[in-house]
Amino acid sequence: MRNWPIVIIGALVTTGTGLAAATADGVYFTRTELMFLAPTSTANPNALRTQSEDLIITAGLVAKRVTGPDAPTKFASPDVTLVGLGMREGWSLRVPDIGGQWASNFATQRLFLDVVAPSEQAVQQQQRAIIDEVTHELDALQREWGVDPVNTVSVIAAPESTVIHYVDGNRSRALAMTALLGLGATVAVVVLREYVARRGRDDIH
């Protein structure tokens, strides 16, 4: 009873947070796979089947030119998405790293382009802009290297990977977790306040 102000404040904050979580709008998300293809030839007529360390390196260089000089964030799994990280707007471009904690392993000549935004139109616009920039940087890189046109590497977006998804949270779980966290925080503050008060009384006596 002595701590009723804390309880009321905790209840109000928990209720407000719960309502915000329950009424929050979802986001739109897409993961586009950009495939780097070797030039076709009589020996390699199918560009999709041609695997090369040079192609993987090229994909990494193009990604670095698009994203900038900052070191890429290393995730525990290449399947991690921006939505899973809690982002509601933004994009990322990276070569999937299937290595462990201590070493990287880039085994595919693909780039993962993740885009998340509040609207489907915004996702489409950002997606097209980054794909165009990747194509431009690849062409510029090969011109700088003096690659003969017959040997140029190309890049395509995997058609099935350009689908845009609407992602919405589970409102009942959000309310339950908010209530649990709010209750735990309120109880912790009350217990701490009682502990401090008791120590104060003990020091006086």
MDTraj code that builds the backbone (N, CA, C; nanometers):
import mdtraj as md
import numpy as np

residues = "MET ARG ASN TRP PRO ILE VAL ILE ILE GLY ALA LEU VAL THR THR GLY THR GLY LEU ALA ALA ALA THR ALA ASP GLY VAL TYR PHE THR ARG THR GLU LEU MET PHE LEU ALA PRO THR SER THR ALA ASN PRO ASN ALA LEU ARG THR GLN SER GLU ASP LEU ILE ILE THR ALA GLY LEU VAL ALA LYS ARG VAL THR GLY PRO ASP ALA PRO THR LYS PHE ALA SER PRO ASP VAL THR LEU VAL GLY LEU GLY MET ARG GLU GLY TRP SER LEU ARG VAL PRO ASP ILE GLY GLY GLN TRP ALA SER ASN PHE ALA THR GLN ARG LEU PHE LEU ASP VAL VAL ALA PRO SER GLU GLN ALA VAL GLN GLN GLN GLN ARG ALA ILE ILE ASP GLU VAL THR HIS GLU LEU ASP ALA LEU GLN ARG GLU TRP GLY VAL ASP PRO VAL ASN THR VAL SER VAL ILE ALA ALA PRO GLU SER THR VAL ILE HIS TYR VAL ASP GLY ASN ARG SER ARG ALA LEU ALA MET THR ALA LEU LEU GLY LEU GLY ALA THR VAL ALA VAL VAL VAL LEU ARG GLU TYR VAL ALA ARG ARG GLY ARG ASP ASP ILE HIS".split()
xyz = np.array([
    [0.0826, -0.1212, 0.0000],
    [0.0000, 0.0000, 0.0000],
    [0.0858, 0.1259, 0.0000],
    [0.2025, 0.1208, 0.0670],
    [0.2881, 0.2390, 0.0715],
    [0.3385, 0.2760, -0.0681],
    [0.3424, 0.1802, -0.1580],
    [0.3999, 0.2030, -0.2906],
    [0.2932, 0.2167, -0.4000],
    [0.1716, 0.2581, -0.3599],
    [0.0646, 0.2672, -0.4598],
    [0.0956, 0.3644, -0.5744],
    [0.1704, 0.4752, -0.5516],
    [0.2025, 0.5611, -0.6675],
    [0.2855, 0.4876, -0.7735],
    [0.3802, 0.4053, -0.7275],
    [0.4630, 0.3302, -0.8220],
    [0.3777, 0.2309, -0.8997],
    [0.2855, 0.1657, -0.8292],
    [0.1985, 0.0677, -0.8941],
    [0.1119, 0.1354, -0.9998],
    [0.0569, 0.2515, -0.9666],
    [-0.0279, 0.3225, -1.0632],
    [0.0536, 0.3668, -1.1846],
    [0.1707, 0.4241, -1.1598],
    [0.2562, 0.4667, -1.2704],
    [0.2938, 0.3472, -1.3578],
    [0.3291, 0.2364, -1.2939],
    [0.3638, 0.1157, -1.3693],
    [0.2475, 0.0663, -1.4536],
    [0.1267, 0.0703, -1.3956],
    [0.0089, 0.0255, -1.4702],
    [-0.0194, 0.1164, -1.5897],
    [-0.0042, 0.2473, -1.5697],
    [-0.0290, 0.3412, -1.6790],
    [0.0722, 0.3242, -1.7922],
    [0.1994, 0.3117, -1.7549],
    [0.3037, 0.2953, -1.8563],
    [0.2845, 0.1631, -1.9314],
    [0.2518, 0.0575, -1.8560],
    [0.2308, -0.0731, -1.9192],
    [0.1113, -0.0698, -2.0131],
    [0.0031, -0.0045, -1.9702],
    [-0.1157, 0.0041, -2.0555],
    [-0.0866, 0.0822, -2.1829],
    [-0.0178, 0.1965, -2.1689],
    [0.0153, 0.2767, -2.2866],
    [0.1054, 0.2021, -2.3830],
    [0.2057, 0.1329, -2.3288],
    [0.2966, 0.0567, -2.4137],
    [0.2238, -0.0584, -2.4825],
    [0.1351, -0.1243, -2.4077],
    [0.0585, -0.2343, -2.4657],
    [-0.0314, -0.1883, -2.5784],
    [-0.0977, -0.0739, -2.5601],
    [-0.1825, -0.0209, -2.6671],
    [-0.1008, 0.0161, -2.7898],
    [0.0173, 0.0747, -2.7674],
    [0.1037, 0.1105, -2.8808],
    [0.1484, -0.0138, -2.9564],
    [0.1807, -0.1198, -2.8823],
    [0.2251, -0.2434, -2.9472],
    [0.1110, -0.3105, -3.0236],
    [-0.0108, -0.3049, -2.9648],
    [-0.1245, -0.3731, -3.0271],
    [-0.1760, -0.3003, -3.1505],
    [-0.1575, -0.1689, -3.1546],
    [-0.2116, -0.0912, -3.2668],
    [-0.1055, -0.0542, -3.3706],
    [0.0176, -0.0993, -3.3508],
    [0.1249, -0.0666, -3.4460],
    [0.0982, -0.1330, -3.5810],
    [0.1206, -0.0583, -3.6869],
    [0.1023, -0.1124, -3.8210],
    [0.2174, -0.2059, -3.8566],
    [0.1905, -0.2979, -3.9479],
    [0.2938, -0.3867, -3.9965],
    [0.3849, -0.3153, -4.0959],
    [0.4790, -0.3879, -4.1514],
    [0.5726, -0.3317, -4.2495],
    [0.5760, -0.4230, -4.3719],
    [0.6296, -0.3693, -4.4796],
    [0.6476, -0.4463, -4.6024],
    [0.7955, -0.4808, -4.6172],
    [0.8208, -0.6043, -4.6587],
    [0.9587, -0.6533, -4.6626],
    [0.9808, -0.7387, -4.7871],
    [1.0995, -0.7292, -4.8435],
    [1.1390, -0.8181, -4.9520],
    [1.2869, -0.8513, -4.9405],
    [1.3195, -0.9728, -4.9766],
    [1.4601, -1.0132, -4.9910],
    [1.4805, -1.0534, -5.1361],
    [1.5621, -0.9778, -5.2059],
    [1.5901, -1.0024, -5.3465],
    [1.7281, -1.0657, -5.3591],
    [1.7362, -1.1751, -5.4325],
    [1.8647, -1.2401, -5.4579],
    [1.9182, -1.1934, -5.5933],
    [2.0332, -1.1327, -5.5908],
    [2.0979, -1.0849, -5.7130],
    [2.2080, -1.1828, -5.7514],
    [2.1905, -1.2475, -5.8656],
    [2.2823, -1.3514, -5.9110],
    [2.3854, -1.2925, -6.0079],
    [2.5132, -1.3180, -5.9819],
    [2.6210, -1.2745, -6.0708],
    [2.6541, -1.3903, -6.1651],
    [2.6466, -1.3628, -6.2951],
    [2.6594, -1.4672, -6.3956],
    [2.7860, -1.4484, -6.4778],
    [2.8564, -1.5586, -6.4972],
    [2.9752, -1.5567, -6.5830],
    [2.9312, -1.5502, -6.7291],
    [3.0169, -1.4993, -6.8163],
    [2.9830, -1.4985, -6.9590],
    [2.9698, -1.6413, -7.0118],
    [2.8716, -1.6626, -7.0980],
    [2.8518, -1.7965, -7.1533],
    [2.9546, -1.8242, -7.2629],
    [2.9799, -1.9526, -7.2812],
    [3.0736, -1.9965, -7.3844],
    [3.0355, -2.1383, -7.4241],
    [3.1088, -2.1917, -7.5198],
    [3.0824, -2.3298, -7.5610],
    [3.1070, -2.4262, -7.4462],
    [3.2118, -2.3979, -7.3675],
    [3.2428, -2.4855, -7.2533],
    [3.1451, -2.4642, -7.1380],
    [3.0941, -2.3406, -7.1223],
    [3.0015, -2.3091, -7.0137],
    [2.8759, -2.2432, -7.0717],
    [2.7878, -2.3243, -7.1334],
    [2.6694, -2.2655, -7.1968],
    [2.5647, -2.2166, -7.0976],
    [2.5660, -2.2700, -6.9744],
    [2.4659, -2.2322, -6.8741],
    [2.5329, -2.1447, -6.7685],
    [2.5065, -2.0144, -6.7737],
    [2.5722, -1.9215, -6.6810],
    [2.5294, -1.9458, -6.5371],
    [2.4065, -1.9955, -6.5168],
    [2.3583, -2.0174, -6.3800],
    [2.4341, -2.1290, -6.3096],
    [2.4910, -2.2212, -6.3861],
    [2.5612, -2.3347, -6.3258],
    [2.7105, -2.3074, -6.3050],
    [2.7583, -2.1997, -6.3594],
    [2.9011, -2.1690, -6.3484],
    [2.9311, -2.1052, -6.2133],
    [3.0095, -2.1747, -6.1307],
    [3.0509, -2.1247, -6.0001],
    [3.1976, -2.0840, -6.0074],
    [3.2297, -1.9695, -5.9465],
    [3.3669, -1.9210, -5.9548],
    [3.3975, -1.8323, -5.8350],
    [3.5194, -1.8485, -5.7825],
    [3.5640, -1.7606, -5.6742],
    [3.5741, -1.6164, -5.7225],
    [3.6099, -1.5990, -5.8503],
    [3.6171, -1.4641, -5.9070],
    [3.4804, -1.3962, -5.9050],
    [3.3757, -1.4713, -5.9334],
    [3.2408, -1.4149, -5.9306],
    [3.2013, -1.3747, -5.7883],
    [3.2399, -1.4575, -5.6912],
    [3.2090, -1.4256, -5.5511],
    [3.2814, -1.2977, -5.5090],
    [3.4077, -1.2865, -5.5467],
    [3.4849, -1.1662, -5.5146],
    [3.4231, -1.0442, -5.5814],
    [3.3832, -1.0600, -5.7067],
    [3.3203, -0.9489, -5.7786],
    [3.1922, -0.9047, -5.7094],
    [3.1107, -1.0007, -5.6672],
    [2.9867, -0.9677, -5.5965],
    [3.0169, -0.8898, -5.4688],
    [3.1191, -0.9327, -5.3951],
    [3.1555, -0.8628, -5.2722],
    [3.2043, -0.7213, -5.2982],
    [3.2842, -0.7037, -5.4034],
    [3.3343, -0.5701, -5.4369],
    [3.2203, -0.4758, -5.4764],
    [3.1264, -0.5278, -5.5544],
    [3.0127, -0.4451, -5.5952],
    [2.9292, -0.4056, -5.4734],
    [2.9064, -0.5008, -5.3833],
    [2.8299, -0.4701, -5.2621],
    [2.8996, -0.3621, -5.1800],
    [3.0314, -0.3709, -5.1705],
    [3.1076, -0.2721, -5.0935],
    [3.0988, -0.1336, -5.1575],
    [3.1005, -0.1279, -5.2903],
    [3.0901, 0.0010, -5.3599],
    [2.9526, 0.0632, -5.3404],
    [2.8504, -0.0197, -5.3255],
    [2.7151, 0.0324, -5.3068],
    [2.6907, 0.0733, -5.1621],
    [2.7361, -0.0081, -5.0677],
    [2.7054, 0.0171, -4.9264],
    [2.8022, 0.1138, -4.8594],
    [2.9239, 0.1291, -4.9136],
    [3.0190, 0.2201, -4.8524],
    [3.1285, 0.1466, -4.7772],
    [3.2196, 0.2221, -4.7150],
    [3.3392, 0.1630, -4.6558],
    [3.3196, 0.0983, -4.5195],
    [3.2053, 0.1180, -4.4561],
    [3.1851, 0.0616, -4.3220],
    [3.1912, -0.0903, -4.3267],
    [3.2439, -0.1491, -4.2203],
    [3.2528, -0.2949, -4.2117],
    [3.1127, -0.3546, -4.2035],
    [3.0853, -0.4607, -4.2799],
    [2.9519, -0.5218, -4.2742],
    [2.9270, -0.5898, -4.1405],
    [2.8030, -0.5882, -4.0991],
    [2.7651, -0.6546, -3.9744],
    [2.7604, -0.8052, -3.9968],
    [2.8236, -0.8805, -3.9086],
    [2.8239, -1.0266, -3.9196],
    [2.7113, -1.0831, -3.8346],
    [2.6260, -1.1642, -3.8962],
    [2.5130, -1.2233, -3.8264],
    [2.5405, -1.3704, -3.7963],
    [2.4651, -1.4238, -3.7028],
    [2.4818, -1.5646, -3.6669],
    [2.4380, -1.6560, -3.7803],
    [2.3462, -1.6081, -3.8643],
    [2.2962, -1.6889, -3.9753],
    [2.2715, -1.5984, -4.0948],
    [2.2954, -1.6478, -4.2175],
    [2.2664, -1.5658, -4.3361],
    [2.1178, -1.5433, -4.3571],
    [2.0342, -1.6180, -4.2846],
    [1.8897, -1.6046, -4.2990],
    [1.8319, -1.4891, -4.2170],
    [1.9137, -1.4225, -4.1373],
    [1.8663, -1.3089, -4.0576],
    [1.8151, -1.1990, -4.1511],
    [1.6992, -1.1414, -4.1177],
    [1.6403, -1.0355, -4.2004],
    [1.6332, -0.9057, -4.1209],
    [1.6096, -0.7960, -4.1913],
    [1.5957, -0.6668, -4.1243],
    [1.4737, -0.6657, -4.0330],
    [1.3665, -0.7312, -4.0748],
    [1.2477, -0.7394, -3.9894],
    [1.2802, -0.8142, -3.8613],
    [1.3574, -0.9221, -3.8744],
    [1.3975, -0.9978, -3.7560],
    [1.4844, -0.9176, -3.6614],
    [1.5544, -0.8178, -3.7142],
    [1.6376, -0.7304, -3.6309],
    [1.5576, -0.6163, -3.5690],
    [1.4294, -0.6073, -3.6039],
    [1.3434, -0.5031, -3.5464],
    [1.3390, -0.3741, -3.6253],
    [1.3992, -0.3721, -3.7442],
    [1.3969, -0.2507, -3.8258],
    [1.2620, -0.2358, -3.8951],
    [1.2146, -0.1127, -3.9046],
    [1.0880, -0.0841, -3.9713],
    [1.1085, -0.0096, -4.1036],
    [1.2293, 0.0372, -4.1274],
    [1.2583, 0.1035, -4.2535],
    [1.4092, 0.1030, -4.2768],
    [1.4481, 0.0615, -4.3976],
    [1.5909, 0.0597, -4.4303],
    [1.6208, -0.0488, -4.5316],
    [1.7489, -0.0668, -4.5630],
    [1.7895, -0.1687, -4.6586],
    [1.9301, -0.2157, -4.6262],
    [1.9639, -0.3319, -4.6770],
    [2.0990, -0.3858, -4.6620],
    [2.1326, -0.4670, -4.7862],
    [2.2614, -0.4736, -4.8158],
    [2.3104, -0.5480, -4.9320],
    [2.4366, -0.6209, -4.8892],
    [2.4386, -0.7532, -4.9043],
    [2.5535, -0.8288, -4.8556],
    [2.5648, -0.9631, -4.9268],
    [2.6865, -1.0149, -4.9268],
    [2.7095, -1.1521, -4.9696],
    [2.6772, -1.2423, -4.8512],
    [2.5923, -1.3436, -4.8662],
    [2.5592, -1.4298, -4.7519],
    [2.6833, -1.5006, -4.6982],
    [2.7026, -1.4896, -4.5686],
    [2.8191, -1.5475, -4.5005],
    [2.7722, -1.6706, -4.4240],
    [2.8156, -1.7891, -4.4676],
    [2.7747, -1.9128, -4.4009],
    [2.8820, -1.9618, -4.3042],
    [2.9802, -1.8775, -4.2762],
    [3.0870, -1.9156, -4.1833],
    [3.0414, -1.9092, -4.0391],
    [3.1284, -1.9505, -3.9491],
    [3.0970, -1.9505, -3.8073],
    [3.1375, -1.8205, -3.7404],
    [3.1527, -1.8297, -3.6086],
    [3.1827, -1.7103, -3.5295],
    [3.3218, -1.6552, -3.5590],
    [3.4167, -1.7448, -3.5882],
    [3.5564, -1.7020, -3.5976],
    [3.6056, -1.6852, -3.7405],
    [3.5302, -1.7329, -3.8388],
    [3.5774, -1.7243, -3.9767],
    [3.4595, -1.7072, -4.0710],
    [3.4814, -1.6274, -4.1750],
    [3.3778, -1.6060, -4.2754],
    [3.3909, -1.7098, -4.3868],
    [3.2790, -1.7374, -4.4509],
    [3.2781, -1.8308, -4.5631],
    [3.1749, -1.7822, -4.6649],
    [3.2248, -1.7266, -4.7735],
    [3.1372, -1.6770, -4.8795],
    [3.1395, -1.7803, -4.9922],
    [3.0328, -1.8578, -5.0028],
    [3.0327, -1.9728, -5.0923],
    [2.9441, -1.9547, -5.2149],
    [2.8835, -1.8407, -5.2321],
    [2.7927, -1.8230, -5.3442],
    [2.8093, -1.6848, -5.4056],
    [2.7887, -1.6753, -5.5367],
    [2.8041, -1.5486, -5.6084],
    [2.6714, -1.4736, -5.6124],
    [2.6083, -1.4637, -5.4982],
    [2.4808, -1.3935, -5.4854],
    [2.4956, -1.2780, -5.3881],
    [2.4079, -1.1819, -5.4039],
    [2.3917, -1.0771, -5.3046],
    [2.2496, -1.0845, -5.2508],
    [2.2364, -1.0653, -5.1205],
    [2.1045, -1.0541, -5.0589],
    [2.0719, -0.9058, -5.0449],
    [1.9666, -0.8624, -5.1105],
    [1.9185, -0.7255, -5.0955],
    [1.7917, -0.7299, -5.0124],
    [1.7985, -0.6774, -4.8905],
    [1.6823, -0.6702, -4.8009],
    [1.6311, -0.5279, -4.7973],
    [1.5011, -0.5118, -4.8119],
    [1.4385, -0.3803, -4.8048],
    [1.3154, -0.3908, -4.7160],
    [1.3010, -0.2996, -4.6222],
    [1.1825, -0.2935, -4.5373],
    [1.1364, -0.1486, -4.5310],
    [1.0042, -0.1285, -4.5396],
    [0.9482, 0.0067, -4.5413],
    [0.8014, 0.0003, -4.4993],
    [0.7433, 0.1148, -4.4633],
    [0.6031, 0.1151, -4.4184],
    [0.5024, 0.0895, -4.5297],
    [0.5427, 0.1028, -4.6563],
    [0.4482, 0.0846, -4.7666],
    [0.5103, -0.0018, -4.8753],
    [0.4234, -0.0685, -4.9521],
    [0.4713, -0.1532, -5.0610],
    [0.5385, -0.0697, -5.1692],
    [0.4850, 0.0477, -5.1955],
    [0.5420, 0.1346, -5.2982],
    [0.6837, 0.1774, -5.2611],
    [0.7040, 0.2103, -5.1343],
    [0.8371, 0.2509, -5.0896],
    [0.9371, 0.1372, -5.1047],
    [0.8929, 0.0148, -5.0762],
    [0.9814, -0.1012, -5.0930],
    [1.0177, -0.1195, -5.2401],
    [0.9199, -0.1082, -5.3290],
    [0.9455, -0.1240, -5.4721],
    [1.0435, -0.0193, -5.5234],
    [1.0248, 0.1041, -5.4825],
    [1.1134, 0.2108, -5.5277],
    [1.2563, 0.1885, -5.4804],
    [1.2724, 0.1526, -5.3519],
    [1.4066, 0.1286, -5.2982],
    [1.4696, 0.0066, -5.3641],
    [1.3897, -0.0962, -5.3854],
    [1.4387, -0.2183, -5.4489],
    [1.4922, -0.1896, -5.5889],
    [1.4152, -0.1176, -5.6691],
    [1.4583, -0.0844, -5.8047],
    [1.5824, 0.0035, -5.8037],
    [1.5870, 0.0994, -5.7117],
    [1.7014, 0.1906, -5.7058],
    [1.8306, 0.1152, -5.6735],
    [1.8258, 0.0220, -5.5777],
    [1.9470, -0.0512, -5.5393],
    [1.9891, -0.1473, -5.6502],
    [1.8927, -0.2131, -5.7142],
    [1.9266, -0.3037, -5.8237],
    [1.9930, -0.2261, -5.9370],
    [1.9385, -0.1098, -5.9692],
    [1.9994, -0.0260, -6.0733],
    [2.1407, 0.0165, -6.0339],
    [2.1604, 0.0482, -5.9057],
    [2.2931, 0.0894, -5.8608],
    [2.3924, -0.0258, -5.8658],
    [2.3465, -0.1454, -5.8308],
    [2.4333, -0.2631, -5.8393],
    [2.4776, -0.2858, -5.9836],
    [2.3820, -0.2780, -6.0772],
    [2.4146, -0.2952, -6.2192],
    [2.5138, -0.1891, -6.2668],
    [2.4912, -0.0647, -6.2240],
    [2.5806, 0.0444, -6.2632],
    [2.7212, 0.0230, -6.2076],
    [2.7308, -0.0150, -6.0801],
    [2.8628, -0.0331, -6.0182],
    [2.9360, -0.1521, -6.0798],
    [2.8633, -0.2579, -6.1163],
    [2.9270, -0.3723, -6.1813],
    [2.9842, -0.3313, -6.3163],
    [2.9078, -0.2566, -6.3945],
    [2.9571, -0.2100, -6.5249],
    [3.0785, -0.1181, -6.5084],
    [3.0705, -0.0274, -6.4106],
    [3.1815, 0.0652, -6.3885],
    [3.3074, -0.0090, -6.3446],
    [3.2896, -0.1091, -6.2575],
    [3.4042, -0.1864, -6.2094],
    [3.4733, -0.2590, -6.3248],
    [3.3959, -0.3177, -6.4144],
    [3.4539, -0.3925, -6.5255],
    [3.5188, -0.2996, -6.6276],
    [3.4629, -0.1805, -6.6432],
    [3.5298, -0.0828, -6.7312],
    [3.6642, -0.0419, -6.6727],
    [3.6694, -0.0234, -6.5399],
    [3.7952, 0.0132, -6.4750],
    [3.8996, -0.0976, -6.4901],
    [3.8552, -0.2211, -6.4869],
    [3.9467, -0.3343, -6.5002],
    [3.9843, -0.3604, -6.6458],
    [3.9139, -0.2966, -6.7392],
    [3.9419, -0.3190, -6.8807],
    [3.8948, -0.4541, -6.9303],
    [3.7838, -0.5026, -6.8763],
    [3.7318, -0.6335, -6.9172],
    [3.6760, -0.6239, -7.0588],
    [3.7137, -0.7192, -7.1428],
    [3.6610, -0.7236, -7.2789],
    [3.5105, -0.7518, -7.2746],
    [3.4308, -0.6854, -7.3590],
    [3.2846, -0.7048, -7.3561],
    [3.2420, -0.8504, -7.3635],
    [3.3169, -0.9332, -7.4352],
    [3.2779, -1.0733, -7.4481],
    [3.2958, -1.1494, -7.3170],
    [3.3731, -1.0940, -7.2258],
    [3.4013, -1.1617, -7.0984],
    [3.3332, -1.0944, -6.9791],
    [3.2416, -1.0044, -7.0035],
    [3.1814, -0.9298, -6.8932],
    [3.0873, -1.0169, -6.8106],
    [3.0878, -0.9896, -6.6814],
    [2.9962, -1.0542, -6.5868],
    [2.8660, -0.9739, -6.5847],
    [2.7555, -1.0439, -6.5735],
    [2.6250, -0.9781, -6.5654],
    [2.5584, -1.0115, -6.4325],
    [2.4526, -0.9393, -6.3992],
    [2.3795, -0.9632, -6.2756],
    [2.2305, -0.9586, -6.3055],
    [2.1572, -1.0535, -6.2471],
    [2.0118, -1.0582, -6.2628],
    [1.9485, -1.0800, -6.1262],
    [1.8246, -1.0369, -6.1126],
    [1.7482, -1.0628, -5.9907],
    [1.6688, -1.1911, -6.0095],
    [1.6813, -1.2833, -5.9161],
    [1.6040, -1.4071, -5.9236],
    [1.4554, -1.3716, -5.9202],
    [1.3799, -1.4080, -6.0213],
    [1.2398, -1.3617, -6.0314],
    [1.1546, -1.3964, -5.9103],
    [1.1722, -1.5177, -5.8568],
    [1.0868, -1.5593, -5.7449],
    [1.1233, -1.4889, -5.6148],
    [1.2349, -1.4165, -5.6140],
    [1.2800, -1.3531, -5.4892],
    [1.2382, -1.2065, -5.4790],
    [1.1661, -1.1558, -5.5788],
    [1.1296, -1.0139, -5.5760],
    [0.9917, -0.9897, -5.5148],
    [0.9305, -1.0933, -5.4600],
    [0.7978, -1.0808, -5.4004],
    [0.8062, -0.9962, -5.2730],
    [0.7100, -0.9075, -5.2552],
    [0.7048, -0.8205, -5.1376],
    [0.6029, -0.8770, -5.0392],
    [0.6433, -0.8918, -4.9157],
    [0.5583, -0.9524, -4.8134],
    [0.5155, -0.8465, -4.7112],
    [0.3940, -0.8623, -4.6625],
    [0.3469, -0.7788, -4.5519],
    [0.3696, -0.8549, -4.4218],
    [0.4389, -0.7931, -4.3294],
    [0.4748, -0.8577, -4.2029],
    [0.4074, -0.7836, -4.0885],
    [0.3278, -0.8556, -4.0125],
    [0.2574, -0.7964, -3.8993],
    [0.2855, -0.8799, -3.7757],
    [0.2958, -0.8153, -3.6622],
    [0.3233, -0.8869, -3.5387],
    [0.1993, -0.9556, -3.4828],
    [0.2198, -1.0424, -3.3852],
    [0.1111, -1.1094, -3.3157],
    [0.0649, -1.0194, -3.2014],
    [-0.0544, -0.9617, -3.2158],
    [-0.1003, -0.8618, -3.1190],
    [-0.1231, -0.9214, -2.9803],
    [-0.1777, -1.0408, -2.9748],
    [-0.2031, -1.1024, -2.8438],
    [-0.0724, -1.1323, -2.7710],
    [0.0287, -1.1782, -2.8446],
    [0.1589, -1.2035, -2.7819],
    [0.2246, -1.0737, -2.7387],
    [0.2084, -0.9698, -2.8207],
    [0.2664, -0.8404, -2.7844],
    [0.2048, -0.7883, -2.6552],
    [0.0719, -0.8002, -2.6414],
    [0.0051, -0.7552, -2.5188],
    [0.0496, -0.8377, -2.3993],
    [0.0570, -0.9699, -2.4177],
    [0.0960, -1.0562, -2.3066],
    [0.2384, -1.0268, -2.2603],
    [0.3299, -1.0097, -2.3553],
    [0.4690, -0.9831, -2.3190],
    [0.4836, -0.8455, -2.2546],
    [0.4094, -0.7460, -2.3066],
    [0.4151, -0.6125, -2.2473],
    [0.3639, -0.6149, -2.1038],
    [0.2537, -0.6878, -2.0818],
    [0.1985, -0.6985, -1.9463],
    [0.2972, -0.7666, -1.8524],
    [0.3610, -0.8726, -1.9015],
    [0.4571, -0.9447, -1.8185],
    [0.5773, -0.8572, -1.7834],
    [0.6306, -0.7868, -1.8833],
    [0.7455, -0.6996, -1.8579],
    [0.7079, -0.5832, -1.7671],
    [0.5886, -0.5256, -1.7904],
    [0.5445, -0.4149, -1.7058],
    [0.5271, -0.4574, -1.5610],
    [0.4662, -0.5743, -1.5408],
    [0.4476, -0.6252, -1.4048],
    [0.5819, -0.6514, -1.3381],
    [0.6745, -0.7139, -1.4150],
    [0.8058, -0.7435, -1.3583],
    [0.8812, -0.6166, -1.3210],
    [0.8766, -0.5149, -1.4079],
    [0.9464, -0.3898, -1.3792],
    [0.8860, -0.3197, -1.2575],
    [0.7531, -0.3199, -1.2473],
    [0.6874, -0.2543, -1.1335],
    [0.7235, -0.3225, -1.0027],
    [0.7173, -0.4550, -1.0019],
    [0.7524, -0.5301, -0.8804],
    [0.8980, -0.5057, -0.8425],
    [0.9866, -0.5015, -0.9435],
    [1.1283, -0.4795, -0.9154],
    [1.1512, -0.3433, -0.8514],
    [1.0816, -0.2398, -0.9011],
    [1.0978, -0.1067, -0.8436],
    [1.0456, -0.1027, -0.7008],
    [0.9319, -0.1667, -0.6769],
    [0.8752, -0.1698, -0.5418],
    [0.9699, -0.2408, -0.4456],
    [1.0214, -0.3550, -0.4866],
    [1.1133, -0.4301, -0.4012],
    [1.2394, -0.3491, -0.3730],
    [1.2926, -0.2831, -0.4746],
    [1.4125, -0.2017, -0.4561],
    [1.3852, -0.0859, -0.3605],
    [1.2706, -0.0226, -0.3769],
    [1.2369, 0.0905, -0.2884],
    [1.2223, 0.0441, -0.1438],
    [1.1590, -0.0712, -0.1231],
    [1.1449, -0.1245, 0.0132],
    [1.2806, -0.1612, 0.0719],
    [1.3683, -0.2159, -0.0130],
    [1.5013, -0.2528, 0.0347],
    [1.5797, -0.1294, 0.0781],
    [1.5741, -0.0235, -0.0040],
    [1.6448, 0.0996, 0.0302],
    [1.5868, 0.1613, 0.1569],
    [1.4543, 0.1602, 0.1681],
    [1.3915, 0.2168, 0.2874],
    [1.4304, 0.1388, 0.4123],
    [1.4344, 0.0078, 0.4024],
    [1.4702, -0.0772, 0.5186],
    [1.6157, -0.0524, 0.5583],
    [1.7046, -0.0411, 0.4592],
    [1.8437, -0.0115, 0.4901],
    [1.8565, 0.1221, 0.5589],
    [1.7753, 0.2208, 0.5152],
    [1.7786, 0.3517, 0.5783],
    [1.7355, 0.3459, 0.7228],
    [1.6284, 0.2671, 0.7500],
    [1.5826, 0.2549, 0.8890],
    [1.6845, 0.1828, 0.9749],
    [1.7492, 0.0798, 0.9177],
    [1.8514, 0.0060, 0.9931],
    [1.9707, 0.0951, 1.0260],
    [2.0084, 0.1835, 0.9314],
    [2.1209, 0.2734, 0.9567],
    [2.0892, 0.3729, 1.0668],
    [1.9624, 0.4166, 1.0716],
    [1.9230, 0.5117, 1.1760],
    [1.9292, 0.4464, 1.3137],
    [1.8826, 0.3205, 1.3234],
    [1.8859, 0.2520, 1.4518],
    [2.0261, 0.2038, 1.4851],
])
top = md.Topology()
chain = top.add_chain()
for i, resn in enumerate(residues, 1):
    res = top.add_residue(resn, chain, resSeq=i)
    for name in ("N", "CA", "C"):
        top.add_atom(name, md.element.get_by_symbol(name[0]), res)
traj = md.Trajectory(xyz[None], top)
